[in-house]
């Protein structure tokens, strides 16, 4: 059975359930991976880390203005095909 040691942040589902408090405590300093059937299934991270990873990093307009394609001469024309009947 896979078990988490101080050097290995991997836990089986059964061990993580039995030692949830320890998983949470250790996730405060490093992500903890929970495996199912020997394969990584989920990663437990601290709320602080989750906020940092999911925080918005600007607006869509800022993203588009910083695009490496800005100023590129792209042909963005659409084909004007006739509508097609779709099968029901």
KEGUSE-385213 format. One record per residue (C-alpha): residue number from 1; y, x, z. Coordinates in Angstrom, 2 decimals, padded with zeros to 5 digits. Example, Ala and Ser with C-alpha at 12.3 -4.5 7.8 and 13.67 -1.06 7.14 Angstrom:
{rec 1,{-004.50,012.30,007.80}},
{rec 2,{-001.06,013.67,007.14}},
END
This chain:
{rec 1,{000.00,000.00,000.00}},
{rec 2,{003.47,001.25,-000.88}},
{rec 3,{005.68,001.63,002.13}},
{rec 4,{009.22,002.74,002.61}},
{rec 5,{009.82,006.04,004.27}},
{rec 6,{013.23,007.51,004.98}},
{rec 7,{013.00,009.35,001.64}},
{rec 8,{011.48,006.49,-000.41}},
{rec 9,{013.60,003.33,-000.67}},
{rec 10,{010.68,001.28,-002.11}},
{rec 11,{009.10,-001.63,-000.28}},
{rec 12,{006.27,-003.98,-001.14}},
{rec 13,{007.13,-007.66,-000.76}},
{rec 14,{004.82,-007.97,002.26}},
{rec 15,{006.32,-004.94,004.02}},
{rec 16,{009.89,-006.04,003.22}},
{rec 17,{009.18,-009.49,004.68}},
{rec 18,{007.69,-007.97,007.82}},
{rec 19,{010.58,-005.51,008.25}},
{rec 20,{013.53,-007.38,006.77}},
{rec 21,{015.94,-006.14,009.42}},
{rec 22,{015.10,-002.55,008.53}},
{rec 23,{015.48,-003.25,004.80}},
{rec 24,{018.95,-004.70,005.47}},
{rec 25,{019.93,-001.82,007.76}},
{rec 26,{018.86,000.80,005.24}},
{rec 27,{020.55,-001.06,002.36}},
{rec 28,{023.87,-000.36,004.10}},
{rec 29,{023.57,003.27,003.04}},
{rec 30,{021.35,003.16,-000.07}},
{rec 31,{019.87,000.53,-002.41}},
{rec 32,{016.38,-000.62,-001.41}},
{rec 33,{013.86,-001.59,-004.11}},
{rec 34,{011.29,-004.30,-003.46}},
{rec 35,{008.22,-004.16,-005.65}},
{rec 36,{005.84,-006.93,-006.66}},
{rec 37,{002.42,-006.03,-008.07}},
{rec 38,{003.45,-002.38,-008.10}},
{rec 39,{006.53,-002.96,-010.28}},
{rec 40,{010.19,-003.01,-009.22}},
{rec 41,{011.27,-006.63,-008.76}},
{rec 42,{014.61,-006.67,-006.91}},
{rec 43,{017.11,-004.29,-005.38}},
{rec 44,{018.82,-004.99,-002.07}},
{rec 45,{022.31,-003.51,-001.70}},
{rec 46,{025.02,-003.86,000.91}},
{rec 47,{027.65,-006.58,000.46}},
{rec 48,{030.25,-003.83,000.09}},
{rec 49,{028.31,-002.21,-002.77}},
{rec 50,{027.80,-005.61,-004.45}},
{rec 51,{031.55,-006.35,-004.27}},
{rec 52,{032.36,-002.93,-005.70}},
{rec 53,{029.92,-003.37,-008.60}},
{rec 54,{030.95,-006.93,-009.46}},
{rec 55,{034.72,-006.72,-008.96}},
{rec 56,{036.80,-007.64,-011.98}},
{rec 57,{038.25,-004.56,-013.59}},
{rec 58,{041.18,-006.05,-015.48}},
{rec 59,{041.80,-008.95,-017.82}},
{rec 60,{040.24,-009.73,-021.18}},
{rec 61,{043.56,-008.89,-022.81}},
{rec 62,{043.58,-005.44,-021.18}},
{rec 63,{039.99,-004.86,-022.29}},
{rec 64,{040.83,-005.76,-025.88}},
{rec 65,{043.98,-003.61,-025.86}},
{rec 66,{041.92,-000.61,-024.69}},
{rec 67,{039.21,-001.14,-027.30}},
{rec 68,{038.38,001.89,-029.45}},
{rec 69,{038.38,-000.55,-032.40}},
{rec 70,{042.04,-001.44,-031.87}},
{rec 71,{043.91,-000.62,-035.03}},
{rec 72,{040.74,-000.28,-037.09}},
{rec 73,{040.95,-002.01,-040.43}},
{rec 74,{038.07,-004.43,-039.92}},
{rec 75,{037.41,-007.22,-042.40}},
{rec 76,{036.96,-010.23,-040.15}},
{rec 77,{037.00,-012.90,-042.87}},
{rec 78,{034.57,-015.80,-042.64}},
{rec 79,{032.37,-017.13,-045.37}},
{rec 80,{033.34,-020.70,-046.19}},
{rec 81,{029.88,-022.12,-046.93}},
{rec 82,{029.26,-025.81,-047.27}},
{rec 83,{027.71,-027.53,-044.22}},
{rec 84,{023.93,-027.63,-044.12}},
{rec 85,{021.68,-030.43,-042.91}},
{rec 86,{019.70,-029.30,-039.89}},
{rec 87,{016.16,-030.48,-039.23}},
{rec 88,{015.87,-032.92,-036.34}},
END
